[in-house]
Amino acid sequence: MPKTSKQAAKTVNINSASQSELASLQMVGATRARDLVSYRQKNGPFENWNGLKKVPGFSSQLIQDLKSSGATLGGKEEEGEEEW
């Protein structure tokens, strides 16, 4: 049975993934991964998806793409979506 792209994608927890794990996501890349980890180290884990907008280069569309790819916030996925 062939795998769909969602099944084949590796689940990445945005709040705990290393810089290299984040950079492996096609839509993130090395620069955004570095910025995300730096922000997370200074400010703690993201409470909701909207918090990612505070990181340079993370637009609403990119955040939606991350969610669609199967990325998680470690159980906080339902929060912060009403402002889309």
C-alpha positions, -999 to 999 in steps of 0.1 A, spaced: 0 0 0 16 33 -10 22 59 16 6 94 13 29 124 18 15 129 53 22 93 63 57 96 49 65 128 66 84 127 99 66 143 128 86 172 142 77 188 175 85 225 170 90 230 208 116 202 212 132 196 178 169 204 174 181 230 149 191 202 124 157 185 128 139 218 121 162 226 92 154 192 76 118 205 70 117 218 35 97 248 43 120 259 72 156 255 62 188 264 81 182 301 87 146 298 100 156 268 121 184 288 137 161 318 144 134 295 158 158 277 182 173 310 193 138 325 200 128 294 218 159 294 240 153 331 250 115 329 254 106 293 261 83 269 242 56 282 220 22 282 237 3 282 204 8 284 167 4 322 166 35 325 187 56 314 157 48 347 140 72 364 164 101 345 148 115 363 117 103 346 85 74 327 100 42 340 82 7 327 86 11 307 54 43 290 66 27 282 99 -3 266 81 21 246 59 39 234 90 7 223 105 -4 206 73 30 187 72 23 171 105 45 193 127 33 197 163 37 219 193 37 190 217 0 188 224 -8 225 220 -20 223 184 -56 233 191 -47 266 208 -43 299 190 -60 291 158 -89 315 160 -68 344 149 -60 329 114 
